[in-house]
Amino acid sequence: MHVGIATDHGGFGLKEDLVAQLRATGHDVVDFGADELSPDDDYPDFVVPLAQAVAAGTIERGVAVCGSGVGASICANKVPGIRAALIHDHFSAGQGVEDDHMNIICIGGRTVGPSVAWDLVQTFLAAEFSHAPRHLRRLSKVAALELQPTRTQ
Protein backbone atom coordinates (compact mmCIF):
# COMPACT_ATOMS: atom_id res chain seq x y z
CA MET A 1 0.00 0.00 0.00
CA HIS A 2 1.11 3.58 -0.69
CA VAL A 3 1.20 5.05 2.84
CA GLY A 4 2.10 8.53 4.05
CA ILE A 5 3.36 9.37 7.51
CA ALA A 6 3.96 12.66 9.30
CA THR A 7 4.96 13.82 12.76
CA ASP A 8 6.34 16.65 14.80
CA HIS A 9 8.89 16.37 17.61
CA GLY A 10 6.33 14.71 19.90
CA GLY A 11 6.17 11.59 17.78
CA PHE A 12 9.51 11.67 16.00
CA GLY A 13 10.92 8.47 17.49
CA LEU A 14 7.69 6.57 16.96
CA LYS A 15 7.49 7.74 13.35
CA GLU A 16 11.01 6.50 12.70
CA ASP A 17 10.06 3.07 14.11
CA LEU A 18 6.84 2.92 12.08
CA VAL A 19 8.54 3.93 8.83
CA ALA A 20 11.08 1.11 9.25
CA GLN A 21 8.36 -1.45 10.01
CA LEU A 22 6.15 -0.31 7.15
CA ARG A 23 8.98 -0.55 4.66
CA ALA A 24 10.10 -3.93 6.05
CA THR A 25 6.61 -5.31 5.42
CA GLY A 26 6.53 -4.09 1.82
CA HIS A 27 4.62 -0.83 2.04
CA ASP A 28 5.62 2.10 -0.15
CA VAL A 29 6.09 4.91 2.39
CA VAL A 30 6.19 8.65 1.79
CA ASP A 31 7.66 10.41 4.82
CA PHE A 32 6.29 13.94 5.13
CA GLY A 33 8.61 14.74 8.04
CA ALA A 34 9.75 15.88 10.39
CA ASP A 35 13.14 14.88 9.10
CA GLU A 36 14.98 15.76 12.31
CA LEU A 37 14.11 16.10 15.96
CA SER A 38 13.43 19.77 16.68
CA PRO A 39 11.38 20.84 19.71
CA ASP A 40 10.42 24.04 17.87
CA ASP A 41 8.60 22.39 14.94
CA ASP A 42 4.81 22.47 14.51
CA TYR A 43 2.63 19.48 13.56
CA PRO A 44 0.55 21.39 10.96
CA ASP A 45 3.68 21.86 8.84
CA PHE A 46 3.85 18.08 8.36
CA VAL A 47 0.29 16.85 8.87
CA VAL A 48 -1.35 19.23 6.38
CA PRO A 49 0.76 18.05 3.39
CA LEU A 50 0.05 14.44 4.40
CA ALA A 51 -3.69 15.12 4.60
CA GLN A 52 -3.67 16.96 1.28
CA ALA A 53 -1.95 13.99 -0.38
CA VAL A 54 -4.49 11.55 1.07
CA ALA A 55 -7.39 13.79 0.00
CA ALA A 56 -5.92 14.07 -3.51
CA GLY A 57 -5.53 10.29 -3.73
CA THR A 58 -1.78 10.34 -4.26
CA ILE A 59 -1.44 8.50 -0.93
CA GLU A 60 -3.88 5.70 -0.09
CA ARG A 61 -3.83 6.13 3.69
CA GLY A 62 -2.00 8.21 6.23
CA VAL A 63 -0.47 7.92 9.67
CA ALA A 64 -0.19 11.16 11.66
CA VAL A 65 1.72 11.27 14.93
CA CYS A 66 2.19 14.06 17.43
CA GLY A 67 2.69 14.06 21.19
CA SER A 68 -0.89 13.11 22.06
CA GLY A 69 -2.31 12.59 18.57
CA VAL A 70 -5.00 15.17 19.31
CA GLY A 71 -3.43 18.08 17.42
CA ALA A 72 -2.68 15.90 14.41
CA SER A 73 -6.30 14.72 14.37
CA ILE A 74 -7.74 18.22 14.61
CA CYS A 75 -5.38 19.49 11.94
CA ALA A 76 -5.92 16.63 9.48
CA ASN A 77 -9.70 16.92 9.73
CA LYS A 78 -9.56 20.54 8.52
CA VAL A 79 -8.62 19.24 5.05
CA PRO A 80 -11.75 18.44 2.99
CA GLY A 81 -12.06 14.74 2.26
CA ILE A 82 -10.13 13.63 5.31
CA ARG A 83 -11.59 11.35 7.92
CA ALA A 84 -8.95 11.19 10.64
CA ALA A 85 -9.30 9.86 14.16
CA LEU A 86 -7.18 9.53 17.26
CA ILE A 87 -6.91 5.79 17.86
CA HIS A 88 -5.74 3.99 20.99
CA ASP A 89 -7.36 0.58 20.59
CA HIS A 90 -7.38 -2.31 18.17
CA PHE A 91 -11.17 -2.34 17.64
CA SER A 92 -11.35 1.31 16.60
CA ALA A 93 -8.35 0.99 14.28
CA GLY A 94 -10.30 -1.46 12.12
CA GLN A 95 -13.85 -0.29 12.71
CA GLY A 96 -12.92 3.29 11.86
CA VAL A 97 -12.06 2.14 8.34
CA GLU A 98 -14.82 -0.45 7.96
CA ASP A 99 -17.71 1.78 9.05
CA ASP A 100 -16.44 5.36 8.80
CA HIS A 101 -13.95 5.12 5.91
CA MET A 102 -11.19 6.59 8.09
CA ASN A 103 -8.24 7.46 5.87
CA ILE A 104 -5.77 8.83 8.42
CA ILE A 105 -4.97 7.21 11.75
CA CYS A 106 -3.67 9.57 14.43
CA ILE A 107 -1.48 8.26 17.22
CA GLY A 108 0.12 9.87 20.26
CA GLY A 109 3.87 9.44 20.29
CA ARG A 110 3.88 10.11 24.04
CA THR A 111 0.82 7.98 24.85
CA VAL A 112 1.19 4.80 22.79
CA GLY A 113 4.24 2.56 22.79
CA PRO A 114 5.85 1.25 19.62
CA SER A 115 4.37 -2.27 19.83
CA VAL A 116 0.83 -1.02 20.31
CA ALA A 117 1.30 1.64 17.63
CA TRP A 118 2.48 -0.98 15.15
CA ASP A 119 -0.54 -3.19 15.95
CA LEU A 120 -2.87 -0.22 15.42
CA VAL A 121 -1.26 0.73 12.11
CA GLN A 122 -1.34 -2.86 10.83
CA THR A 123 -5.02 -3.17 11.76
CA PHE A 124 -5.81 0.19 10.13
CA LEU A 125 -4.06 -0.74 6.90
CA ALA A 126 -5.61 -4.21 6.71
CA ALA A 127 -9.18 -2.96 7.19
CA GLU A 128 -11.45 -2.25 4.23
CA PHE A 129 -14.45 0.05 4.00
CA SER A 130 -17.67 -1.98 4.01
CA HIS A 131 -19.65 0.14 1.52
CA ALA A 132 -22.76 -0.83 3.52
CA PRO A 133 -25.71 1.40 2.60
CA ARG A 134 -26.06 2.72 6.16
CA HIS A 135 -22.40 3.74 6.23
CA LEU A 136 -22.58 5.37 2.81
CA ARG A 137 -25.67 7.30 3.94
CA ARG A 138 -23.90 8.54 7.07
CA LEU A 139 -20.74 9.48 5.21
CA SER A 140 -22.69 11.49 2.65
CA LYS A 141 -24.11 13.51 5.54
CA VAL A 142 -20.62 14.07 6.91
CA ALA A 143 -19.28 15.06 3.47
CA ALA A 144 -22.13 17.55 3.10
CA LEU A 145 -20.82 19.39 6.16
CA GLU A 146 -17.67 20.29 4.22
CA LEU A 147 -19.79 22.15 1.67
CA GLN A 148 -21.74 24.24 4.17
CA PRO A 149 -20.59 27.75 4.99
CA THR A 150 -19.50 28.35 8.55
CA ARG A 151 -22.27 29.86 10.62
CA THR A 152 -21.75 32.26 13.49
CA GLN A 153 -24.14 32.48 16.40
C-alpha positions in Angstrom: 0.0 0.0 0.0 1.1 3.6 -0.7 1.2 5.1 2.8 2.1 8.5 4.0 3.4 9.4 7.5 4.0 12.7 9.3 5.0 13.8 12.8 6.3 16.7 14.8 8.9 16.4 17.6 6.3 14.7 19.9 6.2 11.6 17.8 9.5 11.7 16.0 10.9 8.5 17.5 7.7 6.6 17.0 7.5 7.7 13.3 11.0 6.5 12.7 10.1 3.1 14.1 6.8 2.9 12.1 8.5 3.9 8.8 11.1 1.1 9.2 8.4 -1.4 10.0 6.1 -0.3 7.2 9.0 -0.5 4.7 10.1 -3.9 6.0 6.6 -5.3 5.4 6.5 -4.1 1.8 4.6 -0.8 2.0 5.6 2.1 -0.2 6.1 4.9 2.4 6.2 8.7 1.8 7.7 10.4 4.8 6.3 13.9 5.1 8.6 14.7 8.0 9.7 15.9 10.4 13.1 14.9 9.1 15.0 15.8 12.3 14.1 16.1 16.0 13.4 19.8 16.7 11.4 20.8 19.7 10.4 24.0 17.9 8.6 22.4 14.9 4.8 22.5 14.5 2.6 19.5 13.6 0.5 21.4 11.0 3.7 21.9 8.8 3.9 18.1 8.4 0.3 16.8 8.9 -1.3 19.2 6.4 0.8 18.0 3.4 0.1 14.4 4.4 -3.7 15.1 4.6 -3.7 17.0 1.3 -1.9 14.0 -0.4 -4.5 11.6 1.1 -7.4 13.8 0.0 -5.9 14.1 -3.5 -5.5 10.3 -3.7 -1.8 10.3 -4.3 -1.4 8.5 -0.9 -3.9 5.7 -0.1 -3.8 6.1 3.7 -2.0 8.2 6.2 -0.5 7.9 9.7 -0.2 11.2 11.7 1.7 11.3 14.9 2.2 14.1 17.4 2.7 14.1 21.2 -0.9 13.1 22.1 -2.3 12.6 18.6 -5.0 15.2 19.3 -3.4 18.1 17.4 -2.7 15.9 14.4 -6.3 14.7 14.4 -7.7 18.2 14.6 -5.4 19.5 11.9 -5.9 16.6 9.5 -9.7 16.9 9.7 -9.6 20.5 8.5 -8.6 19.2 5.0 -11.7 18.4 3.0 -12.1 14.7 2.3 -10.1 13.6 5.3 -11.6 11.4 7.9 -8.9 11.2 10.6 -9.3 9.9 14.2 -7.2 9.5 17.3 -6.9 5.8 17.9 -5.7 4.0 21.0 -7.4 0.6 20.6 -7.4 -2.3 18.2 -11.2 -2.3 17.6 -11.4 1.3 16.6 -8.3 1.0 14.3 -10.3 -1.5 12.1 -13.9 -0.3 12.7 -12.9 3.3 11.9 -12.1 2.1 8.3 -14.8 -0.5 8.0 -17.7 1.8 9.1 -16.4 5.4 8.8 -13.9 5.1 5.9 -11.2 6.6 8.1 -8.2 7.5 5.9 -5.8 8.8 8.4 -5.0 7.2 11.8 -3.7 9.6 14.4 -1.5 8.3 17.2 0.1 9.9 20.3 3.9 9.4 20.3 3.9 10.1 24.0 0.8 8.0 24.8 1.2 4.8 22.8 4.2 2.6 22.8 5.8 1.2 19.6 4.4 -2.3 19.8 0.8 -1.0 20.3 1.3 1.6 17.6 2.5 -1.0 15.1 -0.5 -3.2 16.0 -2.9 -0.2 15.4 -1.3 0.7 12.1 -1.3 -2.9 10.8 -5.0 -3.2 11.8 -5.8 0.2 10.1 -4.1 -0.7 6.9 -5.6 -4.2 6.7 -9.2 -3.0 7.2 -11.4 -2.2 4.2 -14.4 0.1 4.0 -17.7 -2.0 4.0 -19.7 0.1 1.5 -22.8 -0.8 3.5 -25.7 1.4 2.6 -26.1 2.7 6.2 -22.4 3.7 6.2 -22.6 5.4 2.8 -25.7 7.3 3.9 -23.9 8.5 7.1 -20.7 9.5 5.2 -22.7 11.5 2.7 -24.1 13.5 5.5 -20.6 14.1 6.9 -19.3 15.1 3.5 -22.1 17.5 3.1 -20.8 19.4 6.2 -17.7 20.3 4.2 -19.8 22.1 1.7 -21.7 24.2 4.2 -20.6 27.8 5.0 -19.5 28.4 8.5 -22.3 29.9 10.6 -21.8 32.3 13.5 -24.1 32.5 16.4 
